[in-house]
Amino acid sequence: MRAIGRLDEDAVRTRPGRGSRPRTKRRPAHEDAVRALVTAVDRGRYAVLVAPDTPGERAVTAVKARELGRERVVCGDLVDVVGDTSGATGSLARIVRIADRRTVLRRTADDTDPVERVIVANADQLVIVTALADPEPRTRMIDRCVVAAYDAGMDVLLCLTKADLADPAPLVALYTPLGVQTTVTARDDAAGIGGLDRLRHHLSGRVSVLVGHSGVGKSTLVNALVPDADRATGRVNVVTGRGRHTSSSAVALRLPEQDGWVIDTPGVRSFGLAHVTPERLLAAFEDLAAVVEERCPRGCTHAATAPDCALDEWVAEAAGAEAEARARRVDSLRRLLAARTGDARAD
Ligand SMILES: Nc1nc2c(ncn2[C@@H]2O[C@H](COP(=O)(O)OP(=O)(O)OP(=O)(O)O)[C@@H](O)[C@H]2O)c(=O)[nH]1
């Protein structure tokens, strides 16, 4: 994907005698543009929220302006829209600009096909919803989600559901050394879901993308968190207002009291990671990245089998509990490096 910053730079034209601020060719044509948040995408139609979190906030349907070319607009994007931005029935606005993205969650079609697709923009954290039983947790799939999140520049929250059926402790121990936060939910005696307040605390004020395999209880959580989620994603197409929401792309749902957003991703079951380089993954492990940069031989893969990988030396330099903690961290990094090249279809 081409970075938007680059695109603007390409279009820069300086105007002698009119100050030093560079201007883009396009900007003057769209001085009336208003800022909007993309909440859903369906076959060329975009549901956007104009002037979000202001008294003038309104839901508008938009199309992409031709000048954006092949640039993809995704859920979570902040965009500028022009045209009929009233939101009145039948009105249609045009998206003319995509703002720089803070984070970009991507996936590759599969591990041998390095075509990247942006799934969601500007999210803060990836919430990996995993059942502790029924279905059994798949750590390879969790690892791959962690890699995708770190590559995106996002935090990770592991939400372990169905704790009424199995003990969460082993998974919590496995993921804590990776810097992954965990939270646990369970069916309670009244057949409701317990642990929601702790989950809400993690989601508060943030933009969170929820991923999870079928049957893990993701819909149960989304419906509990966002009381009208069913209406937003189920019976009515959120973009066109007609029929069912048939697309499998992401949908942003606002948490009550404007306390953040959850982005549900019905179609995302696994992450192809061919685009993730070891460097991009290492960047999420600041302590290990520093060791690697200073001391690893050129071309080191940092795998357990790599000769002279400085990470082994770094573990051996410590003693007692510190050595154990370092070893766990290095093992975790190596597990994620290996997860990058696993078979996405096996997830
Ligand atoms: N025991 C137990 N069952 C749960 C819990 N949460 C959800 N379930 C059940 O697990 C099943 C799957 O839940 P859903 O919320 O539909 O799961 P999903 O991840 O959205 O799955 P899809 O709808 O297939 O995408 C349902 O029968 C839920 O009632 C839990 O905490 N404990």
The ligand as an ORCA input file, in Angstrom:
! r2SCAN-3c Opt
* xyz 0 1
  N     -19.924    -22.122     28.741
  C     -19.893    -20.964     28.125
  N     -20.476    -20.798     26.902
  C     -20.416    -19.594     26.305
  C     -19.757    -18.490     26.893
  N     -19.842    -17.447     26.037
  C     -20.531    -17.875     24.964
  N     -20.884    -19.172     25.112
  C     -21.632    -20.027     24.155
  O     -20.771    -20.384     23.090
  C     -21.506    -20.508     21.868
  C     -20.888    -19.638     20.798
  O     -21.050    -18.276     21.160
  P     -21.129    -17.090     20.071
  O     -21.125    -15.831     20.818
  O     -22.207    -17.350     19.101
  O     -19.733    -17.339     19.357
  P     -19.062    -16.596     18.140
  O     -17.635    -16.547     18.457
  O     -19.718    -15.314     17.851
  O     -19.292    -17.610     16.992
  P     -19.965    -17.372     15.563
  O     -21.323    -16.783     15.850
  O     -20.010    -18.734     14.969
  O     -19.022    -16.431     14.848
  C     -22.939    -20.104     22.217
  O     -23.671    -21.279     22.422
  C     -22.783    -19.315     23.519
  O     -23.947    -19.394     24.311
  C     -19.141    -18.686     28.193
  O     -18.536    -17.800     28.787
  N     -19.247    -19.936     28.736
*
